Amino acid sequence: MSEQGDTKRAIGVYGSTINIAARMEEAAKAHDVACVISGDVAQALPDAEQQLLPLGHEQVKGISVEIPIFEYRADDGKSWEWPARAGSSPRAEIPV
């Protein structure tokens, strides 16, 4: 973590965890799903087998090995879809 700028108003957070989180967001867009998580996060979730769909492995920029990735689905095991909203980009909370 570091402060940035002359007035030190912005705080930057760096490291592999933040890097992987950003890459999971990119992977979700690439796979056209709402939420992608890494294998480490998938292992940390208790009793989540029904909510996880393996998507394969991704090479993450800045990480030397490919990491397993999973789609995280809603409680009923179905893919979660973005609601359609006219005139704006889709934004909604993902049910967890």
C-alpha positions, -999 to +999 in steps of 0.1 A: +000+000+000+013+035-008+001+070-008+002+087-042+002+123-054+013+156-041-016+160-017-015+123-007-052+118-013-050+086-034-040+053-019-027+026-042-028-010-033-004-034-050+006-070-049-003-104-064-037-106-046-048-073-062-033-083-095-051-116-096-084-100-085-081-075-114-073-104-138-104-123-126-125-094-135-110-094-170-115-132-172-152-128-163-156-105-193-136-128-216-157-158-206-189-138-206-198-146-170-207-124-140-180-137-116-147-155-119-126-166-089-092-181-086-086-216-075-073-204-041-105-185-035-126-215-046-107-238-021-114-213+007-152-214+001-170-239+023-194-262+006-194-243-027-190-272-052-225-266-067-218-229-072-185-234-090-180-242-127-143-249-137-133-227-166-098-240-170-064-223-163-054-187-171-020-172-175-020-141-152+002-112-161+029-110-134+024-146-121+048-172-134+023-202-134-012-206-148-039-205-122-072-225-122-102-203-126-139-210-118-172-193-125-190-186-093-227-191-097-257-180-076-270-203-048-292-223-071-262-233-093-275-214-123-255-188-142-262-153-129-271-129-157-267-091-158-301-074-157-308-054-189-309-017-184-316+007-212-291+034-219-264+023-194-238-003-189-249-032-167-241-028-130-255-048-102-245-067-071-237-103-076-256-125-051-232-143-028 
